Amino acid sequence: MTLTPTCGSPAIPAGEPILADADLAERWGKSLHTIRVLRMKGNLPKGFRIGRSWRFYLSDVLAYERAQMQDSQGAA
């Protein structure tokens, strides 16, 4: 489920899609448990907590994915 914040605050860009950790798991074809382990190891895009749930801005996820692709292409 992708959320779109309606707040115009600088901390929350208006219209920026937000992914829950379960959305990220589905996007990457991983289990929610794996996503949580990766988060604890620091191997995820930057995110933030709302209550007990972690959220990620889609732009941060896309930037992280691009960086991972560049790292893997440079290592070949």
Phi and psi in radians as a Rosetta constraint file:
Dihedral C 1 N 2 CA 2 C 2 CIRCULARHARMONIC -1.695 0.35
Dihedral N 2 CA 2 C 2 N 3 CIRCULARHARMONIC 2.228 0.35
Dihedral C 2 N 3 CA 3 C 3 CIRCULARHARMONIC -1.743 0.35
Dihedral N 3 CA 3 C 3 N 4 CIRCULARHARMONIC 2.601 0.35
Dihedral C 3 N 4 CA 4 C 4 CIRCULARHARMONIC -2.178 0.35
Dihedral N 4 CA 4 C 4 N 5 CIRCULARHARMONIC 1.966 0.35
Dihedral C 4 N 5 CA 5 C 5 CIRCULARHARMONIC -1.187 0.35
Dihedral N 5 CA 5 C 5 N 6 CIRCULARHARMONIC 2.571 0.35
Dihedral C 5 N 6 CA 6 C 6 CIRCULARHARMONIC -1.877 0.35
Dihedral N 6 CA 6 C 6 N 7 CIRCULARHARMONIC -0.106 0.35
Dihedral C 6 N 7 CA 7 C 7 CIRCULARHARMONIC -1.254 0.35
Dihedral N 7 CA 7 C 7 N 8 CIRCULARHARMONIC 2.424 0.35
Dihedral C 7 N 8 CA 8 C 8 CIRCULARHARMONIC -1.656 0.35
Dihedral N 8 CA 8 C 8 N 9 CIRCULARHARMONIC 0.276 0.35
Dihedral C 8 N 9 CA 9 C 9 CIRCULARHARMONIC -1.180 0.35
Dihedral N 9 CA 9 C 9 N 10 CIRCULARHARMONIC 2.619 0.35
Dihedral C 9 N 10 CA 10 C 10 CIRCULARHARMONIC -1.060 0.35
Dihedral N 10 CA 10 C 10 N 11 CIRCULARHARMONIC -0.485 0.35
Dihedral C 10 N 11 CA 11 C 11 CIRCULARHARMONIC -1.255 0.35
Dihedral N 11 CA 11 C 11 N 12 CIRCULARHARMONIC -0.451 0.35
Dihedral C 11 N 12 CA 12 C 12 CIRCULARHARMONIC -2.168 0.35
Dihedral N 12 CA 12 C 12 N 13 CIRCULARHARMONIC 1.742 0.35
Dihedral C 12 N 13 CA 13 C 13 CIRCULARHARMONIC -1.051 0.35
Dihedral N 13 CA 13 C 13 N 14 CIRCULARHARMONIC 2.290 0.35
Dihedral C 13 N 14 CA 14 C 14 CIRCULARHARMONIC -1.078 0.35
Dihedral N 14 CA 14 C 14 N 15 CIRCULARHARMONIC 2.264 0.35
Dihedral C 14 N 15 CA 15 C 15 CIRCULARHARMONIC 1.433 0.35
Dihedral N 15 CA 15 C 15 N 16 CIRCULARHARMONIC 0.012 0.35
Dihedral C 15 N 16 CA 16 C 16 CIRCULARHARMONIC -1.304 0.35
Dihedral N 16 CA 16 C 16 N 17 CIRCULARHARMONIC 2.073 0.35
Dihedral C 16 N 17 CA 17 C 17 CIRCULARHARMONIC -1.136 0.35
Dihedral N 17 CA 17 C 17 N 18 CIRCULARHARMONIC 2.499 0.35
Dihedral C 17 N 18 CA 18 C 18 CIRCULARHARMONIC -2.111 0.35
Dihedral N 18 CA 18 C 18 N 19 CIRCULARHARMONIC 2.329 0.35
Dihedral C 18 N 19 CA 19 C 19 CIRCULARHARMONIC -1.848 0.35
Dihedral N 19 CA 19 C 19 N 20 CIRCULARHARMONIC 2.412 0.35
Dihedral C 19 N 20 CA 20 C 20 CIRCULARHARMONIC -1.412 0.35
Dihedral N 20 CA 20 C 20 N 21 CIRCULARHARMONIC 2.899 0.35
Dihedral C 20 N 21 CA 21 C 21 CIRCULARHARMONIC -1.068 0.35
Dihedral N 21 CA 21 C 21 N 22 CIRCULARHARMONIC -0.576 0.35
Dihedral C 21 N 22 CA 22 C 22 CIRCULARHARMONIC -1.183 0.35
Dihedral N 22 CA 22 C 22 N 23 CIRCULARHARMONIC -0.614 0.35
Dihedral C 22 N 23 CA 23 C 23 CIRCULARHARMONIC -1.136 0.35
Dihedral N 23 CA 23 C 23 N 24 CIRCULARHARMONIC -0.715 0.35
Dihedral C 23 N 24 CA 24 C 24 CIRCULARHARMONIC -1.128 0.35
Dihedral N 24 CA 24 C 24 N 25 CIRCULARHARMONIC -0.713 0.35
Dihedral C 24 N 25 CA 25 C 25 CIRCULARHARMONIC -1.043 0.35
Dihedral N 25 CA 25 C 25 N 26 CIRCULARHARMONIC -0.784 0.35
Dihedral C 25 N 26 CA 26 C 26 CIRCULARHARMONIC -1.143 0.35
Dihedral N 26 CA 26 C 26 N 27 CIRCULARHARMONIC -0.740 0.35
Dihedral C 26 N 27 CA 27 C 27 CIRCULARHARMONIC -1.049 0.35
Dihedral N 27 CA 27 C 27 N 28 CIRCULARHARMONIC -0.706 0.35
Dihedral C 27 N 28 CA 28 C 28 CIRCULARHARMONIC -1.633 0.35
Dihedral N 28 CA 28 C 28 N 29 CIRCULARHARMONIC -0.048 0.35
Dihedral C 28 N 29 CA 29 C 29 CIRCULARHARMONIC 1.198 0.35
Dihedral N 29 CA 29 C 29 N 30 CIRCULARHARMONIC 0.585 0.35
Dihedral C 29 N 30 CA 30 C 30 CIRCULARHARMONIC -2.026 0.35
Dihedral N 30 CA 30 C 30 N 31 CIRCULARHARMONIC 2.870 0.35
Dihedral C 30 N 31 CA 31 C 31 CIRCULARHARMONIC -1.382 0.35
Dihedral N 31 CA 31 C 31 N 32 CIRCULARHARMONIC 2.772 0.35
Dihedral C 31 N 32 CA 32 C 32 CIRCULARHARMONIC -1.086 0.35
Dihedral N 32 CA 32 C 32 N 33 CIRCULARHARMONIC -0.632 0.35
Dihedral C 32 N 33 CA 33 C 33 CIRCULARHARMONIC -1.051 0.35
Dihedral N 33 CA 33 C 33 N 34 CIRCULARHARMONIC -0.783 0.35
Dihedral C 33 N 34 CA 34 C 34 CIRCULARHARMONIC -1.072 0.35
Dihedral N 34 CA 34 C 34 N 35 CIRCULARHARMONIC -0.737 0.35
Dihedral C 34 N 35 CA 35 C 35 CIRCULARHARMONIC -1.069 0.35
Dihedral N 35 CA 35 C 35 N 36 CIRCULARHARMONIC -0.730 0.35
Dihedral C 35 N 36 CA 36 C 36 CIRCULARHARMONIC -1.160 0.35
Dihedral N 36 CA 36 C 36 N 37 CIRCULARHARMONIC -0.677 0.35
Dihedral C 36 N 37 CA 37 C 37 CIRCULARHARMONIC -1.144 0.35
Dihedral N 37 CA 37 C 37 N 38 CIRCULARHARMONIC -0.776 0.35
Dihedral C 37 N 38 CA 38 C 38 CIRCULARHARMONIC -1.055 0.35
Dihedral N 38 CA 38 C 38 N 39 CIRCULARHARMONIC -0.682 0.35
Dihedral C 38 N 39 CA 39 C 39 CIRCULARHARMONIC -1.102 0.35
Dihedral N 39 CA 39 C 39 N 40 CIRCULARHARMONIC -0.765 0.35
Dihedral C 39 N 40 CA 40 C 40 CIRCULARHARMONIC -1.130 0.35
Dihedral N 40 CA 40 C 40 N 41 CIRCULARHARMONIC -0.524 0.35
Dihedral C 40 N 41 CA 41 C 41 CIRCULARHARMONIC -1.473 0.35
Dihedral N 41 CA 41 C 41 N 42 CIRCULARHARMONIC -0.124 0.35
Dihedral C 41 N 42 CA 42 C 42 CIRCULARHARMONIC 1.431 0.35
Dihedral N 42 CA 42 C 42 N 43 CIRCULARHARMONIC 0.382 0.35
Dihedral C 42 N 43 CA 43 C 43 CIRCULARHARMONIC -1.836 0.35
Dihedral N 43 CA 43 C 43 N 44 CIRCULARHARMONIC 0.736 0.35
Dihedral C 43 N 44 CA 44 C 44 CIRCULARHARMONIC -2.378 0.35
Dihedral N 44 CA 44 C 44 N 45 CIRCULARHARMONIC 2.883 0.35
Dihedral C 44 N 45 CA 45 C 45 CIRCULARHARMONIC -1.081 0.35
Dihedral N 45 CA 45 C 45 N 46 CIRCULARHARMONIC 2.783 0.35
Dihedral C 45 N 46 CA 46 C 46 CIRCULARHARMONIC -1.085 0.35
Dihedral N 46 CA 46 C 46 N 47 CIRCULARHARMONIC 2.516 0.35
Dihedral C 46 N 47 CA 47 C 47 CIRCULARHARMONIC -2.528 0.35
Dihedral N 47 CA 47 C 47 N 48 CIRCULARHARMONIC -3.038 0.35
Dihedral C 47 N 48 CA 48 C 48 CIRCULARHARMONIC -2.578 0.35
Dihedral N 48 CA 48 C 48 N 49 CIRCULARHARMONIC 2.739 0.35
Dihedral C 48 N 49 CA 49 C 49 CIRCULARHARMONIC -1.726 0.35
Dihedral N 49 CA 49 C 49 N 50 CIRCULARHARMONIC 2.483 0.35
Dihedral C 49 N 50 CA 50 C 50 CIRCULARHARMONIC -2.232 0.35
Dihedral N 50 CA 50 C 50 N 51 CIRCULARHARMONIC 1.876 0.35
Dihedral C 50 N 51 CA 51 C 51 CIRCULARHARMONIC 1.128 0.35
Dihedral N 51 CA 51 C 51 N 52 CIRCULARHARMONIC -2.173 0.35
Dihedral C 51 N 52 CA 52 C 52 CIRCULARHARMONIC -1.643 0.35
Dihedral N 52 CA 52 C 52 N 53 CIRCULARHARMONIC -0.118 0.35
Dihedral C 52 N 53 CA 53 C 53 CIRCULARHARMONIC -1.699 0.35
Dihedral N 53 CA 53 C 53 N 54 CIRCULARHARMONIC 2.556 0.35
Dihedral C 53 N 54 CA 54 C 54 CIRCULARHARMONIC -1.724 0.35
Dihedral N 54 CA 54 C 54 N 55 CIRCULARHARMONIC 2.507 0.35
Dihedral C 54 N 55 CA 55 C 55 CIRCULARHARMONIC -2.267 0.35
Dihedral N 55 CA 55 C 55 N 56 CIRCULARHARMONIC 2.659 0.35
Dihedral C 55 N 56 CA 56 C 56 CIRCULARHARMONIC -2.393 0.35
Dihedral N 56 CA 56 C 56 N 57 CIRCULARHARMONIC 2.319 0.35
Dihedral C 56 N 57 CA 57 C 57 CIRCULARHARMONIC -1.222 0.35
Dihedral N 57 CA 57 C 57 N 58 CIRCULARHARMONIC 2.400 0.35
Dihedral C 57 N 58 CA 58 C 58 CIRCULARHARMONIC -1.023 0.35
Dihedral N 58 CA 58 C 58 N 59 CIRCULARHARMONIC -0.675 0.35
Dihedral C 58 N 59 CA 59 C 59 CIRCULARHARMONIC -1.079 0.35
Dihedral N 59 CA 59 C 59 N 60 CIRCULARHARMONIC -0.638 0.35
Dihedral C 59 N 60 CA 60 C 60 CIRCULARHARMONIC -1.201 0.35
Dihedral N 60 CA 60 C 60 N 61 CIRCULARHARMONIC -0.656 0.35
Dihedral C 60 N 61 CA 61 C 61 CIRCULARHARMONIC -1.130 0.35
Dihedral N 61 CA 61 C 61 N 62 CIRCULARHARMONIC -0.794 0.35
Dihedral C 61 N 62 CA 62 C 62 CIRCULARHARMONIC -1.106 0.35
Dihedral N 62 CA 62 C 62 N 63 CIRCULARHARMONIC -0.727 0.35
Dihedral C 62 N 63 CA 63 C 63 CIRCULARHARMONIC -1.108 0.35
Dihedral N 63 CA 63 C 63 N 64 CIRCULARHARMONIC -0.720 0.35
Dihedral C 63 N 64 CA 64 C 64 CIRCULARHARMONIC -1.102 0.35
Dihedral N 64 CA 64 C 64 N 65 CIRCULARHARMONIC -0.779 0.35
Dihedral C 64 N 65 CA 65 C 65 CIRCULARHARMONIC -1.101 0.35
Dihedral N 65 CA 65 C 65 N 66 CIRCULARHARMONIC -0.726 0.35
Dihedral C 65 N 66 CA 66 C 66 CIRCULARHARMONIC -1.081 0.35
Dihedral N 66 CA 66 C 66 N 67 CIRCULARHARMONIC -0.758 0.35
Dihedral C 66 N 67 CA 67 C 67 CIRCULARHARMONIC -1.092 0.35
Dihedral N 67 CA 67 C 67 N 68 CIRCULARHARMONIC -0.705 0.35
Dihedral C 67 N 68 CA 68 C 68 CIRCULARHARMONIC -1.142 0.35
Dihedral N 68 CA 68 C 68 N 69 CIRCULARHARMONIC -0.683 0.35
Dihedral C 68 N 69 CA 69 C 69 CIRCULARHARMONIC -1.148 0.35
Dihedral N 69 CA 69 C 69 N 70 CIRCULARHARMONIC -0.728 0.35
Dihedral C 69 N 70 CA 70 C 70 CIRCULARHARMONIC -1.157 0.35
Dihedral N 70 CA 70 C 70 N 71 CIRCULARHARMONIC -0.697 0.35
Dihedral C 70 N 71 CA 71 C 71 CIRCULARHARMONIC -1.097 0.35
Dihedral N 71 CA 71 C 71 N 72 CIRCULARHARMONIC -0.728 0.35
Dihedral C 71 N 72 CA 72 C 72 CIRCULARHARMONIC -1.269 0.35
Dihedral N 72 CA 72 C 72 N 73 CIRCULARHARMONIC -0.549 0.35
Dihedral C 72 N 73 CA 73 C 73 CIRCULARHARMONIC -1.301 0.35
Dihedral N 73 CA 73 C 73 N 74 CIRCULARHARMONIC -0.590 0.35
Dihedral C 73 N 74 CA 74 C 74 CIRCULARHARMONIC -1.263 0.35
Dihedral N 74 CA 74 C 74 N 75 CIRCULARHARMONIC -0.459 0.35
Dihedral C 74 N 75 CA 75 C 75 CIRCULARHARMONIC -1.405 0.35
Dihedral N 75 CA 75 C 75 N 76 CIRCULARHARMONIC -0.269 0.35
